Structures are given as C-alpha cells and as structure tokens.
Amino acid sequence: MIYFLGFLIVGLMAMVLISLLRGLNAFRQSMDAGTDSDPGTGATELQLLQNRMMWSRIKYQALAILVIGISLAFARH
C-alpha cells in the first residue's frame, strides 16, 4: 500500500509541476499579447487558461496533501 501511495504522490507532484508550467506559459503569453486587448472586453482566452491551470494546480496539491496524510496514517500502524 505504501508503494502505491508513493507512486501516487510522485504522479500528483508531476501534475502540479505540469499545471504550474502551463499556467506560467499562459501568463507569459498573455503579458506579450496584453497590450492589444481592450480593457472592457472581459477575460481573454489566455487569462481563462491561467485560471484553469491555477485551479488544477490547487486541486492536485490538495490531493497530494491528502495522500501524504493517508500514508502517515498507515505508517503509524
């Protein structure tokens, strides 16, 4: 069980890193294209992508904390 949880935590850490890098890339692209947009038109597609990547990163981090908590609970027995 501990090996499975270890594999799961490594996978979740990879997903956190991937969503962080995708969000930073979208942020960089939106900063490059930010001078062209009209301020009153709402969020651009890149800003929406940033937001989705931020929320996915938060979800993966929460799941990683949960897995660590479960593995600590199993380690006590």
N, CA, C and O atoms as a CHARMM CRD file, in Angstrom:
* protein
*
  308
    1    1 MET  N      0.82000  -1.19300   0.00000 PROA 1      0.00000
    2    1 MET  CA     0.00000   0.00000   0.00000 PROA 1      0.00000
    3    1 MET  C      0.86900   1.26400   0.00000 PROA 1      0.00000
    4    1 MET  O      0.55900   2.24000  -0.68400 PROA 1      0.00000
    5    2 ILE  N      1.94900   1.23400   0.76900 PROA 2      0.00000
    6    2 ILE  CA     2.81500   2.40300   0.84000 PROA 2      0.00000
    7    2 ILE  C      3.47400   2.66800  -0.51600 PROA 2      0.00000
    8    2 ILE  O      3.66800   3.82200  -0.89700 PROA 2      0.00000
    9    3 TYR  N      3.81900   1.59700  -1.24300 PROA 3      0.00000
   10    3 TYR  CA     4.42000   1.78300  -2.56500 PROA 3      0.00000
   11    3 TYR  C      3.42900   2.43000  -3.53200 PROA 3      0.00000
   12    3 TYR  O      3.80100   3.28000  -4.34000 PROA 3      0.00000
   13    4 PHE  N      2.17800   2.02200  -3.44100 PROA 4      0.00000
   14    4 PHE  CA     1.14700   2.60600  -4.29000 PROA 4      0.00000
   15    4 PHE  C      0.97000   4.08700  -3.96300 PROA 4      0.00000
   16    4 PHE  O      0.85800   4.91900  -4.86400 PROA 4      0.00000
   17    5 LEU  N      0.94600   4.41100  -2.67000 PROA 5      0.00000
   18    5 LEU  CA     0.78500   5.80900  -2.28000 PROA 5      0.00000
   19    5 LEU  C      2.01000   6.63600  -2.68500 PROA 5      0.00000
   20    5 LEU  O      1.88000   7.80400  -3.05200 PROA 5      0.00000
   21    6 GLY  N      3.19800   6.02800  -2.61700 PROA 6      0.00000
   22    6 GLY  CA     4.39700   6.72600  -3.06700 PROA 6      0.00000
   23    6 GLY  C      4.34800   7.00800  -4.55400 PROA 6      0.00000
   24    6 GLY  O      4.69600   8.10400  -4.99600 PROA 6      0.00000
   25    7 PHE  N      3.91700   6.02400  -5.32900 PROA 7      0.00000
   26    7 PHE  CA     3.75800   6.21500  -6.76600 PROA 7      0.00000
   27    7 PHE  C      2.71400   7.28900  -7.05200 PROA 7      0.00000
   28    7 PHE  O      2.88900   8.10900  -7.95300 PROA 7      0.00000
   29    8 LEU  N      1.64200   7.28000  -6.29000 PROA 8      0.00000
   30    8 LEU  CA     0.57300   8.25800  -6.46600 PROA 8      0.00000
   31    8 LEU  C      1.05600   9.66900  -6.14200 PROA 8      0.00000
   32    8 LEU  O      0.71300  10.62000  -6.84500 PROA 8      0.00000
   33    9 ILE  N      1.84600   9.80900  -5.08600 PROA 9      0.00000
   34    9 ILE  CA     2.32500  11.14300  -4.71400 PROA 9      0.00000
   35    9 ILE  C      3.30000  11.68400  -5.76700 PROA 9      0.00000
   36    9 ILE  O      3.30100  12.88100  -6.05100 PROA 9      0.00000
   37   10 VAL  N      4.11800  10.81800  -6.33800 PROA 10     0.00000
   38   10 VAL  CA     5.03300  11.25800  -7.40400 PROA 10     0.00000
   39   10 VAL  C      4.23100  11.70200  -8.62500 PROA 10     0.00000
   40   10 VAL  O      4.56500  12.70600  -9.25300 PROA 10     0.00000
   41   11 GLY  N      3.18700  10.97000  -8.96200 PROA 11     0.00000
   42   11 GLY  CA     2.33100  11.35700 -10.08200 PROA 11     0.00000
   43   11 GLY  C      1.63100  12.68500  -9.83900 PROA 11     0.00000
   44   11 GLY  O      1.53000  13.51400 -10.74400 PROA 11     0.00000
   45   12 LEU  N      1.15200  12.88500  -8.62700 PROA 12     0.00000
   46   12 LEU  CA     0.48800  14.14500  -8.30300 PROA 12     0.00000
   47   12 LEU  C      1.47700  15.30900  -8.32100 PROA 12     0.00000
   48   12 LEU  O      1.13700  16.41100  -8.75300 PROA 12     0.00000
   49   13 MET  N      2.69500  15.06400  -7.85300 PROA 13     0.00000
   50   13 MET  CA     3.70400  16.11600  -7.89900 PROA 13     0.00000
   51   13 MET  C      4.03300  16.48100  -9.33900 PROA 13     0.00000
   52   13 MET  O      4.26300  17.65100  -9.64400 PROA 13     0.00000
   53   14 ALA  N      4.05700  15.50100 -10.22000 PROA 14     0.00000
   54   14 ALA  CA     4.30000  15.77700 -11.63800 PROA 14     0.00000
   55   14 ALA  C      3.14900  16.59900 -12.22100 PROA 14     0.00000
   56   14 ALA  O      3.37800  17.52400 -13.00000 PROA 14     0.00000
   57   15 MET  N      1.92100  16.26400 -11.84500 PROA 15     0.00000
   58   15 MET  CA     0.77800  17.01900 -12.35500 PROA 15     0.00000
   59   15 MET  C      0.77800  18.46000 -11.83800 PROA 15     0.00000
   60   15 MET  O      0.39500  19.37900 -12.56200 PROA 15     0.00000
   61   16 VAL  N      1.20800  18.65800 -10.58900 PROA 16     0.00000
   62   16 VAL  CA     1.32600  20.01700 -10.05000 PROA 16     0.00000
   63   16 VAL  C      2.34500  20.80200 -10.86700 PROA 16     0.00000
   64   16 VAL  O      2.10100  21.95100 -11.23600 PROA 16     0.00000
   65   17 LEU  N      3.47600  20.18500 -11.14500 PROA 17     0.00000
   66   17 LEU  CA     4.51600  20.86400 -11.90700 PROA 17     0.00000
   67   17 LEU  C      4.04900  21.18300 -13.32800 PROA 17     0.00000
   68   17 LEU  O      4.30500  22.27500 -13.83400 PROA 17     0.00000
   69   18 ILE  N      3.37700  20.25200 -13.96200 PROA 18     0.00000
   70   18 ILE  CA     2.89200  20.47500 -15.32600 PROA 18     0.00000
   71   18 ILE  C      1.87300  21.61300 -15.36200 PROA 18     0.00000
   72   18 ILE  O      1.94900  22.48400 -16.22800 PROA 18     0.00000
   73   19 SER  N      0.92600  21.61000 -14.43400 PROA 19     0.00000
   74   19 SER  CA    -0.07800  22.68200 -14.44200 PROA 19     0.00000
   75   19 SER  C      0.54400  24.02900 -14.07400 PROA 19     0.00000
   76   19 SER  O      0.10800  25.06800 -14.57000 PROA 19     0.00000
   77   20 LEU  N      1.56500  24.01800 -13.20400 PROA 20     0.00000
   78   20 LEU  CA     2.25900  25.25900 -12.88500 PROA 20     0.00000
   79   20 LEU  C      2.96700  25.80900 -14.11900 PROA 20     0.00000
   80   20 LEU  O      2.86600  27.00100 -14.41000 PROA 20     0.00000
   81   21 LEU  N      3.67800  24.95900 -14.84000 PROA 21     0.00000
   82   21 LEU  CA     4.40500  25.41400 -16.02200 PROA 21     0.00000
   83   21 LEU  C      3.46000  25.86800 -17.13100 PROA 21     0.00000
   84   21 LEU  O      3.73700  26.84800 -17.82400 PROA 21     0.00000
   85   22 ARG  N      2.34400  25.15700 -17.30000 PROA 22     0.00000
   86   22 ARG  CA     1.37000  25.58700 -18.32200 PROA 22     0.00000
   87   22 ARG  C      0.73900  26.92900 -17.95200 PROA 22     0.00000
   88   22 ARG  O      0.50300  27.76800 -18.82200 PROA 22     0.00000
   89   23 GLY  N      0.46700  27.13100 -16.66000 PROA 23     0.00000
   90   23 GLY  CA    -0.08900  28.40400 -16.21300 PROA 23     0.00000
   91   23 GLY  C      0.89400  29.54600 -16.38600 PROA 23     0.00000
   92   23 GLY  O      0.51500  30.64400 -16.79200 PROA 23     0.00000
   93   24 LEU  N      2.17600  29.28400 -16.07400 PROA 24     0.00000
   94   24 LEU  CA     3.19200  30.31600 -16.27200 PROA 24     0.00000
   95   24 LEU  C      3.38900  30.63900 -17.74500 PROA 24     0.00000
   96   24 LEU  O      3.62000  31.79300 -18.10700 PROA 24     0.00000
   97   25 ASN  N      3.29800  29.63000 -18.58700 PROA 25     0.00000
   98   25 ASN  CA     3.41000  29.86900 -20.02300 PROA 25     0.00000
   99   25 ASN  C      2.23500  30.70500 -20.52700 PROA 25     0.00000
  100   25 ASN  O      2.42200  31.61500 -21.33500 PROA 25     0.00000
  101   26 ALA  N      1.04900  30.40600 -20.06300 PROA 26     0.00000
  102   26 ALA  CA    -0.11600  31.20100 -20.46200 PROA 26     0.00000
  103   26 ALA  C      0.01200  32.63000 -19.94400 PROA 26     0.00000
  104   26 ALA  O     -0.38200  33.57500 -20.62900 PROA 26     0.00000
  105   27 PHE  N      0.55800  32.79500 -18.74300 PROA 27     0.00000
  106   27 PHE  CA     0.77400  34.12900 -18.19200 PROA 27     0.00000
  107   27 PHE  C      1.76500  34.90900 -19.05300 PROA 27     0.00000
  108   27 PHE  O      1.54900  36.08300 -19.35300 PROA 27     0.00000
  109   28 ARG  N      2.85500  34.24600 -19.44900 PROA 28     0.00000
  110   28 ARG  CA     3.84900  34.90400 -20.29300 PROA 28     0.00000
  111   28 ARG  C      3.23800  35.31100 -21.63300 PROA 28     0.00000
  112   28 ARG  O      3.48500  36.41200 -22.12700 PROA 28     0.00000
  113   29 GLN  N      2.44400  34.42000 -22.21500 PROA 29     0.00000
  114   29 GLN  CA     1.82700  34.73200 -23.50000 PROA 29     0.00000
  115   29 GLN  C      0.81000  35.86000 -23.36500 PROA 29     0.00000
  116   29 GLN  O      0.69700  36.70200 -24.25700 PROA 29     0.00000
  117   30 SER  N      0.07100  35.88400 -22.25800 PROA 30     0.00000
  118   30 SER  CA    -0.92300  36.94700 -22.07800 PROA 30     0.00000
  119   30 SER  C     -0.24800  38.28500 -21.81300 PROA 30     0.00000
  120   30 SER  O     -0.79100  39.33100 -22.16900 PROA 30     0.00000
  121   31 MET  N      0.93700  38.26700 -21.18800 PROA 31     0.00000
  122   31 MET  CA     1.66900  39.51800 -20.98300 PROA 31     0.00000
  123   31 MET  C      2.18100  40.05300 -22.31300 PROA 31     0.00000
  124   31 MET  O      2.20000  41.26400 -22.53400 PROA 31     0.00000
  125   32 ASP  N      2.59900  39.14400 -23.20600 PROA 32     0.00000
  126   32 ASP  CA     3.06700  39.57400 -24.52800 PROA 32     0.00000
  127   32 ASP  C      1.91000  40.12900 -25.36400 PROA 32     0.00000
  128   32 ASP  O      2.08700  41.09300 -26.10900 PROA 32     0.00000
  129   33 ALA  N      0.73700  39.52500 -25.24200 PROA 33     0.00000
  130   33 ALA  CA    -0.41800  39.94200 -26.04300 PROA 33     0.00000
  131   33 ALA  C     -1.30300  40.93500 -25.29200 PROA 33     0.00000
  132   33 ALA  O     -2.33500  41.34200 -25.82400 PROA 33     0.00000
  133   34 GLY  N     -0.94100  41.33000 -24.09300 PROA 34     0.00000
  134   34 GLY  CA    -1.79000  42.17600 -23.26400 PROA 34     0.00000
  135   34 GLY  C     -1.94800  43.59500 -23.75100 PROA 34     0.00000
  136   34 GLY  O     -2.93200  44.25100 -23.40800 PROA 34     0.00000
  137   35 THR  N     -1.02900  44.08500 -24.52700 PROA 35     0.00000
  138   35 THR  CA    -1.12200  45.46400 -24.99400 PROA 35     0.00000
  139   35 THR  C     -2.16000  45.63400 -26.09400 PROA 35     0.00000
  140   35 THR  O     -2.58100  46.75600 -26.37500 PROA 35     0.00000
  141   36 ASP  N     -2.57900  44.53700 -26.71900 PROA 36     0.00000
  142   36 ASP  CA    -3.52400  44.61200 -27.83000 PROA 36     0.00000
  143   36 ASP  C     -4.98300  44.61300 -27.39300 PROA 36     0.00000
  144   36 ASP  O     -5.84900  45.03700 -28.15900 PROA 36     0.00000
  145   37 SER  N     -5.27800  44.14700 -26.17600 PROA 37     0.00000
  146   37 SER  CA    -6.67300  43.94200 -25.78000 PROA 37     0.00000
  147   37 SER  C     -7.30900  45.23200 -25.27000 PROA 37     0.00000
  148   37 SER  O     -6.63500  46.12300 -24.75400 PROA 37     0.00000
  149   38 ASP  N     -8.62100  45.29900 -25.43000 PROA 38     0.00000
  150   38 ASP  CA    -9.41300  46.41200 -24.93700 PROA 38     0.00000
  151   38 ASP  C     -9.76200  46.14000 -23.47000 PROA 38     0.00000
  152   38 ASP  O    -10.20700  45.03400 -23.16500 PROA 38     0.00000
  153   39 PRO  N     -9.58000  47.09200 -22.54900 PROA 39     0.00000
  154   39 PRO  CA    -9.75800  46.79800 -21.12600 PROA 39     0.00000
  155   39 PRO  C    -11.17000  46.38500 -20.71900 PROA 39     0.00000
  156   39 PRO  O    -11.32400  45.69000 -19.71500 PROA 39     0.00000
  157   40 GLY  N    -12.17900  46.77300 -21.43700 PROA 40     0.00000
  158   40 GLY  CA   -13.54400  46.47400 -21.03600 PROA 40     0.00000
  159   40 GLY  C    -14.15300  45.24100 -21.65600 PROA 40     0.00000
  160   40 GLY  O    -15.35500  45.02300 -21.50800 PROA 40     0.00000
  161   41 THR  N    -13.38100  44.42700 -22.34100 PROA 41     0.00000
  162   41 THR  CA   -13.95400  43.30000 -23.06700 PROA 41     0.00000
  163   41 THR  C    -14.02800  42.01500 -22.25400 PROA 41     0.00000
  164   41 THR  O    -14.60100  41.03500 -22.73000 PROA 41     0.00000
  165   42 GLY  N    -13.47900  41.98100 -21.06400 PROA 42     0.00000
  166   42 GLY  CA   -13.51000  40.76300 -20.25200 PROA 42     0.00000
  167   42 GLY  C    -12.21400  39.99000 -20.36600 PROA 42     0.00000
  168   42 GLY  O    -11.22400  40.47200 -20.91600 PROA 42     0.00000
  169   43 ALA  N    -12.24300  38.79200 -19.83800 PROA 43     0.00000
  170   43 ALA  CA   -11.03700  37.96400 -19.80100 PROA 43     0.00000
  171   43 ALA  C    -10.74300  37.37900 -21.18600 PROA 43     0.00000
  172   43 ALA  O    -11.64500  37.01500 -21.94100 PROA 43     0.00000
  173   44 THR  N     -9.47100  37.30800 -21.47800 PROA 44     0.00000
  174   44 THR  CA    -9.05100  36.69600 -22.73400 PROA 44     0.00000
  175   44 THR  C     -8.95500  35.18300 -22.54700 PROA 44     0.00000
  176   44 THR  O     -9.05900  34.67100 -21.43200 PROA 44     0.00000
  177   45 GLU  N     -8.75800  34.48800 -23.65000 PROA 45     0.00000
  178   45 GLU  CA    -8.63500  33.02500 -23.59100 PROA 45     0.00000
  179   45 GLU  C     -7.40600  32.60900 -22.78700 PROA 45     0.00000
  180   45 GLU  O     -7.44800  31.62400 -22.05000 PROA 45     0.00000
  181   46 LEU  N     -6.32500  33.35100 -22.92700 PROA 46     0.00000
  182   46 LEU  CA    -5.11200  33.01800 -22.16600 PROA 46     0.00000
  183   46 LEU  C     -5.30500  33.25600 -20.66900 PROA 46     0.00000
  184   46 LEU  O     -4.77500  32.50000 -19.85500 PROA 46     0.00000
  185   47 GLN  N     -6.04900  34.28500 -20.29700 PROA 47     0.00000
  186   47 GLN  CA    -6.33400  34.53500 -18.88200 PROA 47     0.00000
  187   47 GLN  C     -7.23000  33.44100 -18.31000 PROA 47     0.00000
  188   47 GLN  O     -7.06600  33.03900 -17.15900 PROA 47     0.00000
  189   48 LEU  N     -8.16800  32.96500 -19.10700 PROA 48     0.00000
  190   48 LEU  CA    -9.01100  31.85800 -18.66200 PROA 48     0.00000
  191   48 LEU  C     -8.19600  30.58100 -18.50700 PROA 48     0.00000
  192   48 LEU  O     -8.43600  29.79700 -17.58800 PROA 48     0.00000
  193   49 LEU  N     -7.23000  30.36700 -19.40600 PROA 49     0.00000
  194   49 LEU  CA    -6.34000  29.21600 -19.28900 PROA 49     0.00000
  195   49 LEU  C     -5.49500  29.32200 -18.02700 PROA 49     0.00000
  196   49 LEU  O     -5.28500  28.32200 -17.34000 PROA 49     0.00000
  197   50 GLN  N     -5.00900  30.51700 -17.71300 PROA 50     0.00000
  198   50 GLN  CA    -4.26100  30.73100 -16.47700 PROA 50     0.00000
  199   50 GLN  C     -5.10600  30.33200 -15.26900 PROA 50     0.00000
  200   50 GLN  O     -4.63200  29.64600 -14.36400 PROA 50     0.00000
  201   51 ASN  N     -6.34000  30.76400 -15.27100 PROA 51     0.00000
  202   51 ASN  CA    -7.23000  30.48000 -14.15500 PROA 51     0.00000
  203   51 ASN  C     -7.48900  28.98900 -14.02700 PROA 51     0.00000
  204   51 ASN  O     -7.47600  28.45400 -12.91900 PROA 51     0.00000
  205   52 ARG  N     -7.72400  28.30700 -15.14700 PROA 52     0.00000
  206   52 ARG  CA    -7.94400  26.85700 -15.09800 PROA 52     0.00000
  207   52 ARG  C     -6.71000  26.12900 -14.58400 PROA 52     0.00000
  208   52 ARG  O     -6.82400  25.18600 -13.80100 PROA 52     0.00000
  209   53 MET  N     -5.53600  26.56100 -15.01900 PROA 53     0.00000
  210   53 MET  CA    -4.30100  25.91200 -14.57500 PROA 53     0.00000
  211   53 MET  C     -4.05700  26.16400 -13.08800 PROA 53     0.00000
  212   53 MET  O     -3.54500  25.29000 -12.38800 PROA 53     0.00000
  213   54 MET  N     -4.41700  27.35000 -12.60200 PROA 54     0.00000
  214   54 MET  CA    -4.25600  27.63600 -11.18200 PROA 54     0.00000
  215   54 MET  C     -5.15900  26.71700 -10.35900 PROA 54     0.00000
  216   54 MET  O     -4.72500  26.15800  -9.35200 PROA 54     0.00000
  217   55 TRP  N     -6.39700  26.56400 -10.78100 PROA 55     0.00000
  218   55 TRP  CA    -7.31300  25.71600 -10.02900 PROA 55     0.00000
  219   55 TRP  C     -6.92300  24.25000 -10.10900 PROA 55     0.00000
  220   55 TRP  O     -7.08200  23.51400  -9.13500 PROA 55     0.00000
  221   56 SER  N     -6.41600  23.81600 -11.25500 PROA 56     0.00000
  222   56 SER  CA    -5.97700  22.41900 -11.33800 PROA 56     0.00000
  223   56 SER  C     -4.75300  22.18900 -10.46100 PROA 56     0.00000
  224   56 SER  O     -4.62100  21.12700  -9.85100 PROA 56     0.00000
  225   57 ARG  N     -3.85500  23.17100 -10.38900 PROA 57     0.00000
  226   57 ARG  CA    -2.69400  23.05100  -9.50700 PROA 57     0.00000
  227   57 ARG  C     -3.13000  22.96000  -8.05300 PROA 57     0.00000
  228   57 ARG  O     -2.57600  22.17000  -7.28800 PROA 57     0.00000
  229   58 ILE  N     -4.10700  23.75200  -7.66700 PROA 58     0.00000
  230   58 ILE  CA    -4.60800  23.71500  -6.29400 PROA 58     0.00000
  231   58 ILE  C     -5.24500  22.36100  -5.99600 PROA 58     0.00000
  232   58 ILE  O     -5.04800  21.81200  -4.91200 PROA 58     0.00000
  233   59 LYS  N     -6.00800  21.81500  -6.94500 PROA 59     0.00000
  234   59 LYS  CA    -6.62600  20.50000  -6.73600 PROA 59     0.00000
  235   59 LYS  C     -5.58300  19.40700  -6.57600 PROA 59     0.00000
  236   59 LYS  O     -5.70200  18.55600  -5.69500 PROA 59     0.00000
  237   60 TYR  N     -4.55100  19.42800  -7.43300 PROA 60     0.00000
  238   60 TYR  CA    -3.50400  18.40700  -7.33700 PROA 60     0.00000
  239   60 TYR  C     -2.71400  18.54000  -6.04100 PROA 60     0.00000
  240   60 TYR  O     -2.31900  17.53300  -5.45300 PROA 60     0.00000
  241   61 GLN  N     -2.48100  19.75900  -5.59300 PROA 61     0.00000
  242   61 GLN  CA    -1.77900  19.94400  -4.33000 PROA 61     0.00000
  243   61 GLN  C     -2.62400  19.43600  -3.16400 PROA 61     0.00000
  244   61 GLN  O     -2.09200  18.82600  -2.23700 PROA 61     0.00000
  245   62 ALA  N     -3.92000  19.67900  -3.20300 PROA 62     0.00000
  246   62 ALA  CA    -4.80400  19.18300  -2.13900 PROA 62     0.00000
  247   62 ALA  C     -4.82600  17.66100  -2.12700 PROA 62     0.00000
  248   62 ALA  O     -4.79700  17.04800  -1.06000 PROA 62     0.00000
  249   63 LEU  N     -4.87700  17.05000  -3.30100 PROA 63     0.00000
  250   63 LEU  CA    -4.84400  15.58800  -3.36600 PROA 63     0.00000
  251   63 LEU  C     -3.51600  15.03400  -2.86300 PROA 63     0.00000
  252   63 LEU  O     -3.48400  13.99000  -2.21100 PROA 63     0.00000
  253   64 ALA  N     -2.41600  15.73200  -3.16300 PROA 64     0.00000
  254   64 ALA  CA    -1.11100  15.29300  -2.68100 PROA 64     0.00000
  255   64 ALA  C     -1.04800  15.36500  -1.15700 PROA 64     0.00000
  256   64 ALA  O     -0.49800  14.46700  -0.51900 PROA 64     0.00000
  257   65 ILE  N     -1.59700  16.40800  -0.57600 PROA 65     0.00000
  258   65 ILE  CA    -1.63500  16.51700   0.88400 PROA 65     0.00000
  259   65 ILE  C     -2.48600  15.41100   1.47600 PROA 65     0.00000
  260   65 ILE  O     -2.13600  14.85300   2.51600 PROA 65     0.00000
  261   66 LEU  N     -3.59100  15.08600   0.83600 PROA 66     0.00000
  262   66 LEU  CA    -4.44400  14.00200   1.30200 PROA 66     0.00000
  263   66 LEU  C     -3.71000  12.66400   1.25800 PROA 66     0.00000
  264   66 LEU  O     -3.79600  11.87600   2.19900 PROA 66     0.00000
  265   67 VAL  N     -2.98900  12.40800   0.16600 PROA 67     0.00000
  266   67 VAL  CA    -2.23500  11.15800   0.05200 PROA 67     0.00000
  267   67 VAL  C     -1.14000  11.08700   1.10500 PROA 67     0.00000
  268   67 VAL  O     -0.89900  10.02400   1.67600 PROA 67     0.00000
  269   68 ILE  N     -0.48100  12.19900   1.36600 PROA 68     0.00000
  270   68 ILE  CA     0.54700  12.21000   2.41000 PROA 68     0.00000
  271   68 ILE  C     -0.07900  11.93000   3.77500 PROA 68     0.00000
  272   68 ILE  O      0.49300  11.19700   4.58300 PROA 68     0.00000
  273   69 GLY  N     -1.23800  12.50300   4.03100 PROA 69     0.00000
  274   69 GLY  CA    -1.93500  12.22900   5.28700 PROA 69     0.00000
  275   69 GLY  C     -2.31500  10.76700   5.42400 PROA 69     0.00000
  276   69 GLY  O     -2.18500  10.18800   6.50300 PROA 69     0.00000
  277   70 ILE  N     -2.78100  10.16900   4.34600 PROA 70     0.00000
  278   70 ILE  CA    -3.14600   8.74800   4.37300 PROA 70     0.00000
  279   70 ILE  C     -1.91100   7.88700   4.60500 PROA 70     0.00000
  280   70 ILE  O     -1.95000   6.93400   5.38400 PROA 70     0.00000
  281   71 SER  N     -0.80300   8.22600   3.92100 PROA 71     0.00000
  282   71 SER  CA     0.41300   7.42800   4.10900 PROA 71     0.00000
  283   71 SER  C      0.96600   7.58400   5.52200 PROA 71     0.00000
  284   71 SER  O      1.52500   6.63200   6.06700 PROA 71     0.00000
  285   72 LEU  N      0.82300   8.75600   6.12200 PROA 72     0.00000
  286   72 LEU  CA     1.25000   8.93100   7.51800 PROA 72     0.00000
  287   72 LEU  C      0.36400   8.12600   8.45900 PROA 72     0.00000
  288   72 LEU  O      0.84200   7.59200   9.45900 PROA 72     0.00000
  289   73 ALA  N     -0.92700   8.03700   8.14400 PROA 73     0.00000
  290   73 ALA  CA    -1.83100   7.23600   8.98100 PROA 73     0.00000
  291   73 ALA  C     -1.47900   5.75700   8.90300 PROA 73     0.00000
  292   73 ALA  O     -1.55500   5.04900   9.90700 PROA 73     0.00000
  293   74 PHE  N     -1.09400   5.28300   7.71800 PROA 74     0.00000
  294   74 PHE  CA    -0.69700   3.88100   7.57800 PROA 74     0.00000
  295   74 PHE  C      0.67300   3.61400   8.21000 PROA 74     0.00000
  296   74 PHE  O      0.94100   2.50400   8.67100 PROA 74     0.00000
  297   75 ALA  N      1.52000   4.61100   8.22800 PROA 75     0.00000
  298   75 ALA  CA     2.86700   4.43000   8.76800 PROA 75     0.00000
  299   75 ALA  C      2.84800   4.28700  10.28600 PROA 75     0.00000
  300   75 ALA  O      3.78900   3.73200  10.85300 PROA 75     0.00000
  301   76 ARG  N      1.82600   4.76000  10.94800 PROA 76     0.00000
  302   76 ARG  CA     1.74100   4.67200  12.41400 PROA 76     0.00000
  303   76 ARG  C      1.42200   3.27200  12.87600 PROA 76     0.00000
  304   76 ARG  O      1.70300   2.93900  14.02800 PROA 76     0.00000
  305   77 HSD  N      0.84900   2.43500  12.03200 PROA 77     0.00000
  306   77 HSD  CA     0.45200   1.09300  12.45600 PROA 77     0.00000
  307   77 HSD  C      1.50800   0.09700  12.18700 PROA 77     0.00000
  308   77 HSD  O      1.33300  -1.08400  12.48500 PROA 77     0.00000
